[in-house]
Amino acid sequence: MPIRPPILQLGDTVGIVTLGSPLAANIINARVEYLRAMGFNTVLGQYVYAQNGFLAGTDEQRASDLMMMFQDEQVKWILPTRGGTGVAGILPYLDYNVIRNNPKIVSGYSDITVLLNVLHQYVELITFHSMLLIDFKPETPAYNFEQFFAATSVYSLNQTILNPTGMPLISRVPGNVTGQLVGGNLTSFVDTLGTPFEIDTRGKILFLEETHEPTNTVYRYLNDLKLAGKFRDCIGIIMGECTGCQAAYGKSYEDIINEFVVPLGKPIITNLATGHGFYKAALPIGATVNLDSVRNSITIVEPIVSV
């Protein structure tokens, strides 16, 4: 039985943490002010501004900030500043019993997706593949905010995940399957293969997206997941965008989907706008969804927040 975090309301407190790579203090401060102007209170982790090369402090420091937010009764939403590198390093230092007893909304994408899926696997907490603090700025499209708040601030028995107008979902292999949704950034999941934190796709619908990798690297990573049994074990596949991914050796991302993903034979929908793309659909990791690649729809079929 999934654990649903409490519904989010204006005036709630947001816990800001940096769990992977550092982010400049002036950017953090500007994004926090934008969040406050929207009507939220904020509390910042002790190491939110820390810099240790390509990491924001040590693994233990970043983990302690996250645990502080779970233990703070006022915090309703934990919002990482960015992804980057190193989120997997905090996982051994988390107290999963404390997290289970103090469910919060946790959102993010990129390297944060490792955390989102581990919280689902270890705690059964529904998490949200959606916005990071860095996205709270005037240039962010209204669609992204609408998607996030529709997922976290509205109690609904079912919700349909829709792309922005003019950007259709694309069915590749027909089928109709229902299961828990897992997934996120391709590179991040490959990094965890062979560890206690590798993604579990058994009976699940697997979602993947990528950014700024040449298509031969995308192929390599997809093949790593295939060899690890992740495509064998899943019941359906959703492919997001590959933003900024350059063709290699004459092969495009579209070619990789047609020549590698489609022959897997699982029900597949592609072109979902989320993750590193300009538009970011909000996906509830760990929630039960229906993937209907005949009618070309993705529907969340259970409540994903509690009231």
N, C-alpha and C positions, 0 to 999 in steps of 0.2 A: 504494500500500500504506500503510494508516494506521500511524502510530507510536503504540504503546500504552505508557502510562506504567507504571513498575514498581508492583506490587501494594502496597497500604498495610497496615502492620502496627502494632499497639500498640507504643509506644516510639519510633516514627519521629518525625522532626522536621518541624514545620509552620512554614512561613514566613508571617508575618502582614504584610499590606501594605494600604495605603489608596490606591486607584487612582482614585477619583472624588471624591465629596463627603466632607467630614470627618466624623468620629464622635467624640463626647466621650470624653476619656481615661478617665474612670471606667467607662464602658460597655465600652470596649476591654479594660481591665484585668480587669473582672469576667468577661467572656467568655473571655479567655485563661486565667484561673484555672479556669474550668469545663472547658476543653479539656485543661488539664494534669491535672485530677482524673480525666479519662477515661483517662489513661495516655500522653498524647503530650508530647513535648518541643516547645518553641516558640522561634523566633527572630523578633524584630520588626524591620521595616524602619526605616531611619534617619528617615524622614518619616511614619511611621505615625500620629503625633499632630498632624501639621502642619495648619494652617488658613490658607487664603488666600481669605477670603470663602466662596463656595460650592464652592471646590475645596480639596483637601488638599495644598497646596503647588503648585509649578509643574508643568507637563507633564513637563519634564525630570527633576524630582525624583521624581515618582511613577514614571516609567519606570525610573529608576535603581534604585529599590527593587525593582521587579519583576525586573530583570536580575540584581540581586544574589542574589535567591532562586534563579534558574535556574542561576547560577554556583556556588552553595554546594552541595557534594557531599552534605552532611548533610541538606539539605531534600528531602523526598519529596512534600510536598503544599503547594501555594501557596493560601492562603486569604485572600481580600480581606475587609476588615472590613465593607464595605457597598458598594452601587452608587451611586445618586444621579446625579450629573452629571459629565461630563468624561472618562470612560474613553477615548473615541475620541481625545482629545488626546494620549495617550501613544503611540499606535500608530506614528507616524513615527520615534520615538526608540528602538524596540526592535531588537535584533540577532537576526534570525530564524534565522541560522545557528547562533548560540550556543544558542538555544532548541531547535532541531532536534537538536542533539548532546547536550542535557541534558534529556530529557523528564521532566516532573513531572506529578502530578495537579494540575489547576487546576479549582476549582469556584466557583460563584456564579450569580447571576441578576440581574434588573434591568439596569442599564447594563453590568454585567460581561459580559452575553451578547455584546456587540460583540467583546470580547477573545476569548471562547470560540470564536466563529465565525472570527475572523481567524486564530487559531492553527491551526484546522483548514484554512483555505484556503491560508495561507502556508507552513505547516510540516507539515500532515497529522497533527497531534497530536490524539488523541481527548481531549476535555475534558468537563466534567460540569456540566450545568445543574442545580444542586443548592444546597446550603447555603452561606451566608456566615457569617463569624464572629459576626455579630449574632444568629444563630439558636442559638448554643450557650448555652442557658439552660434552667432547669428546666421552664418552661412549654411548651417545644417538644414536640410529640407524638412518641411513640416511632416512629411510622411514618416520619418524616423521617430519623431516624438509621438505622433499618433499611434504608431505601431507599439512602441514601448509602453505607453500609458494605457492603451487598450488591453494589453496583456497583464499589466500589474495593478491597475487601478479599477478594473471592472470585473465583477464576478459573473461568469457566464458558464453555462453547461457545455457550450461548444462555440468555437470561433473558427472562421476560415482565414487562412493565411493568404493574403493577396499581394501580388506585386504592384508597384506603382502603375498608374494608367499608361498605356502604350508600351509596356514591357511585359509581354505575355510569358507565362510558364509554358514549357514545351515538353510534351510527352514523347518518350522514346521507345519504351517497351510497355505494352498494355498490361494492366493488372489492377487489383484492388486488395490492399493489405492494411492491417491495423496493428500497431505495436508502439512501444515506447520509442521516442525520438532521441537519438544520440548523435554526437558529431560536432563539427566545427572546422578548425583550420588543419589542413592536411599535414603540413610540416610538423606542427606541434604533436600530432598523434604518432607520426612515425618515430619521433624522438623518444616516445615512451614504450615502444615495443620491447618486450623482454624484461620489463620492469613490473613491479606490483601495481602500477598505475596505468597499464595499457588499456585502451578502450575495449569494452565488452560489447560486441555487436550481436550476440546470440538472441535471435528472435526479435531484433530491433530494426527500426528504419534508420539508415545511416545517411547523415548529411555531411557533405564536404565542400569546402571552398578554399581558395588559395590566392596568393598575391605575389607579384614580382618574382616569379620563378620561370625560367625557360621551360618550354614544354617537354624537353627530354628529362628534366628533373621532375616535373609533374608525373610523367610516365613512371620514372623510377620509384617515386613515393607510392603511387597507386599500386605498383607491382609489389612493393614491400608489404602493403596491407593485404594484397591478394595471397601472397606466400604465407602470411601469418594467419590466414583463414578468416579475415574480417569480412570479406565479400561473400564467402561461402556461408557464414553464419547469419548474415543479415537477411531480412525478408524483403527489403525495398531500399531504393537509393534515391537521394535528392542531391543533385549537383548544383552548387551555386556558381558564382562568377569566378573567374581567374583574372583578377584585376591587374593590369600592367604586365601580364605574362606574354613574353615574346615567343613567336614561333621559332622552332629550332629544326634544322635539317629539313625544312620544307613542311613541317608538321605543326598545325595550329592546335589550340586547346579544343576546338570543335572536332578536329581529327582524332584527338586522344579520346574524347567522349565516344565518337562513332566506332573507333577501332578497338578500344579497350573496355570501356564501361558498358556499352550496349550489348556486346557479346556475352557479358556475364549472365544475361537472361533474366535478371530481376526486374520487377516493375520500377521504372525510372521516370522521374521528372527532372528537367534541367532548367537553367536560367533563373533560378531563384535569387532575388536581389537581397543580399544580406552580407554580414561580415565586413570585409575591407572595401566593398563597393560604396559608391556615393549614397545609394539607398540601402536601408538596413531594416529588413523585416525582423520582427521579434519572434524567436523560436524558443519554445519552452523545452529545455533539455530534461528528459526523464518523464515527460508527460505522454499520454497515449494519443496518437494521432492516426488519422486515416489518410493513406496515400492512394488516391484513385487516379491512375494514369490513363484511364479510359475517358473519364469526364474532366481530367486535367485539373484536379483539385487537391489541396492539402488542408485537412480540417482537424483541429484540436477537439477531441471528443470527451473531455472531462474538464472540470474546473481546475485552474492552475494557481489560484490564490485562495486563501481562506478568509472568511468574514466572521 
